[in-house]
């Protein structure tokens, strides 16, 4: 546990933005962010990451936790093939940042950070085993088993979106691609028009819920968690797809399991930063 003199910096490294915050006992004390530019240059993007973190460094900061949308060698702090940053094929990020700041750095996949934030601060605090599903540009899962984060041997556990489904895979039908490729719109526009009662938009969300229900069945068959927490930008439309999602789950082979399963939507603001900081815990 942190105390008033021990701060942690949480960093959310996305394909568009870099966000970093100083966290003390689950509260963000200060925040810094920047639009990620010149992504074709590994050197320039690393320099920009350092420039976002540097103003937050104080003697009270005991560590830095970073969430990245990629596969991570957690033990050695190496990130591979970062989504939407083409120059980051293999980056020894921990080594670079520890040399720069001289404090411990911990790195993990961004959806794993989401799961940790829920475990320590969020809706899933009371569960020892649960799965956090992030719904947005892609779909990924963070897995907590017996109060511990399960990474898999290559930090690749939870890449549920890559599983084959229908003529493509789960990600195509349950991420932003579903709205863009299947319906020539965006999740945000579908949400806004559904809020206005548009029947076409409501039908799109009904279809989306059906597909997501099949994802959840796959997760439950695999991990049998106590709960599933939904996050990411698409989860904001939960009320529009909840009903069809649950109808889709009705044919699960073990009905009692589904009856016991708790499904909830995250309520945490700045969850990416809190989750990254939780890596240091």
ABEGO torsion letter per residue (X at the ends): XBBAABBBBBBBBBAABBBBBBBBGGBBABBBBBBBBGAABAAAAAAAAAAAAAAABBAABABBBBBBBBBBBAAAGBBBGBBGBAABABBBAAAAAAAAAGBBBBBBBAAAAAAAAAAAABAAAABABBBBBBBBABBBBBBBBGGBBBAEAAGABGBAAABBBEABBAAAAABAAAAAAAAGBBAAAAAAAAAAGBAAAAAAAAAAAAAAAAAAAAAAAAAGBABBBBBEAAAAAAAAAAAAAAAAAAABABAAAAAABBBBBBABBGAAAAAAAAAAX
